Amino acid sequence: MKKDKNKRKAVEQRFDSEKMLLSSNSSFMVQEAFKMLRTNVMFSLPGKGCKCIGITSANRSEGKSMVSINLAMSLAQLGKRVVLIDCDLRIPTVASKLGLKNDVGLSNYLAGTEADSFLRIYHHGDPRIDVVLAGRIPPDPTMLLGSPAMKNLIKTLRESYDFIILDFPPISLVTDAVLLTDSVDGYLVVVRHNTSEYSKLNETVTQLEFAHAKIIGFVYNAKSQERLINKGSKYYQYYKEK
């Protein structure tokens, strides 16, 4: 009975995630929000060549993974080739949000095990978007993300894509996101309405600045039916998340 209940809950969570995925059925407000975010990201990282964007937050459950997925989809709508990589090797969520099985992914590739020494790339919906899942949870995620193999991977992917989106863990909990500041062109910090704590957000910004990371903006998430106007910062309207 408990097994059936857990299975039903997992299905409901998948359907909830599907509702928040950007599509032609999304509300006008959501579509415009991501067009604005996409435009500001592109203006913040001018010039030719592939751009690598790291997305993080101060705490868990602020919506960074959904922002990562939807930003990738929005960029693909312009005809850009995008690869989304789930770099949260501790509590990965991209697979569940896309209805995929997280069995082989980034951790397997970086560990270089005999059976998983190749990079498994998934295609989801739009052929211009490729997805690299987190893979099996390793004993030491920090070591893998900070390895030369990870930096070489980003360098190699730059040759095939217009944008690389890295979905990192929250910075106030672990320092994984700052390990690749020399490979990431710019960071977006997701801030959730009525959830984010100022002290944690300040700590996040401090850590990024200490690592000489380029913060290109903040995504204000889960603010319902209200347009934010903040000329001094890059805050963007998003969706009401249940």
N, C-alpha and C positions, 0 to 999 in steps of 0.2 A: 504493500500500500504506500509506504514511504517512498519507494523507488518510483512509482507512478507519479506521485506528487512532485518529486524533484524533476522528473522528465517533463511534466507539464509546465513547471516553472521555467525550465530552460527554454522551452518552445515559446512561452509568453515573452521572455526577455529578448529572444531573437526577433520576434515580431515587433517589439517596442523599438529595437535598434533599427530595423528596416524602415520604420516610420520616420526616423530622424535622418536617414540617408538622403543626400541631395539628389533630386530627380526632377523631371518635368512636372511631377505631381506635387512637388513642394510648394508651399505658399509663396506668394509674391514677395513677402517680407523676407523669408529665408533665402530665396534665390538672389534678391538684391543685396542682402547682407554679405553673401559669399562673393558676389561680383565686386563689391566694395573692398572686401578683404583681399581678394585676388589682385585687384588693381593697385592697392596700396603696397602689397608685397612686391609686385613687379616694379613699381616706382622706387621702392626702397632698395632694390638690388638691381640697379641699371647695368647695362653692358651686355655683351654677347657671352655665350657659353652657358653651360649648365649651372644652375643655382641649387645649393644644398641648404635646406631649411630645417632647423631643429625646433620641435614644438614640445613645450614642457609646461609645468604648472608648479604651484607651491605645494599643494596637497593632492591626495587621491580624490576621485569623483568630482573633478571640476570640468570634465568634458573634453580633455585634450585629445583623446583618441578619436572621438567623433569629429572634432575640428580638423584633425589630420586627414581623416578619410574624406571629408567634404571639401576641404581645400584642394586635395588631389583631384577630386571629381570636377571641381570648378575650373581648375587649370586645364584639365583635359578637354573641357568644353570649348576652349580656345584653340584646340588642335595641338596642344603641347603633349610631349611624351613624358610621362610621370611614373616614377617608381616610389611606392610607399613602403617603408621598412619599419616593422614593429621592433623598436630598440628597448622595449621594456621587457627585459629578460627575467624579471622577478614576478610580475603579475601582468602578463600580456592579455590584451583584450581585443585587439584588431580582428583576430580570427573569429571570435564569437560574434562580433558585430557584423561581420561579413558572411556568417554562416559557414565558415571553413573549419577544418580540423587542424588544430595546432600540433602536429606530430613532428614535422620536419621543417626547419627554418634556419634563421640566422645563427643561432647558437650551435647547431650541428655543423654548419659550414665553417664557422670560426674555430671550432674545436678540431676540425679536420679529421674526424673519425673516418675509418676506412669506408664505411657504408654511406656516410653522409658528407663526403668531401666536396660535393657540388652544391651550388646555390639553387635551391628550389624556388622557382618563381611561379606565382599563381596569377591568373588573369581573371579579373572580375568585371563583368558587364562591358564597360567601355574598353575596346582593344588598345587604347592609348594609355591605359593604367595597368601597371604591373604591381604585384604585392609580394613582399617578402615577410613571412610570418616570423614570430620570435623563435619558434621551435621549442625543444625540450628545455626546461628550466635547469640551468647549469649550477654547480656548486659555488662558482665565483663569477658572477656576471660582470663585475668591474674589470676583472682581468681580460675577459674576452672583448668587451667594448673598447678598452684602451689599448688593445693589441695592434701591432703593425698590420695584421691581416685585415682588421676593420678599416683602417685608414687606406689601405691598398684597394679594398673593395669599393669605397666611395670614389677613389681616383679612377678606378676602372669603369664604374657606372656613369661617371660624368661623360664618358665618350659616347654613350648610347641614349642619354635622356636629356630633356630640357630642365627638369626639376627632380630633385631627390628630397622626399619628405621623410624626416626621421621622427618617429613618435617615441619620445624619451620618457623615463619615469619622472615623478615629481622631484624637484631639486631639494626641497627642504627635508626629504626623507633619505635620499641617497644622492651621491655626487656623480652618478653615471653620465648625466647630460653634459657636464663640463669637461669630460675626458676628450671630447672631439672638437673643441673650439677652434683648433687650427685647421679643421677640415670642413667646418660648417660656416656658410656665408652669413647667416643671420638667424636669430632666435625669435620665436613668438612665444609669449607667456600667456597661458589661458587663465582668466580670472572668473570665477563663478559667482553670480549674484547671490547674496545672503549666505555664502559659504566660505569664501576666501577670508583669511585673517590678515590684517595689515602687517603684523609682525612677521608672519611666514612669507608674505609676498616681498617684504623688504629684505628678508634674509635671502630669498631667491635671487633678487636683483643684485644684491651685494656679491653673492657667489659668482654670478655670471660676469659681473664687472671685474671682479678680482681675477677671473680667468681670461680677461681681455676678450670676452665674447661680445659680438655685436647684437644688441637687442633692437629689432626692427619694429616692435610694437607689442601691444597687449590685446588679446581677444576677450571682450567682455561677454560672458556666456550666460544663457538662461534668464535674460531680462525680457519679460513678456510684454508684447504689444506696446512698446515704448521706445522711441528713438532717442539715442544718447547723442548729445552734441558736446563735444569736448575738443576744441580746436587745438589745444596744446598737446594732445596725446592721440595715439592711434587706437581708439576704442571702436569696436564694431558691434552692431546689433546682431544677435544670434537667435536662438530658438528657445521656446519654453520646453524644458526637459522634465519629464515626469519621473 
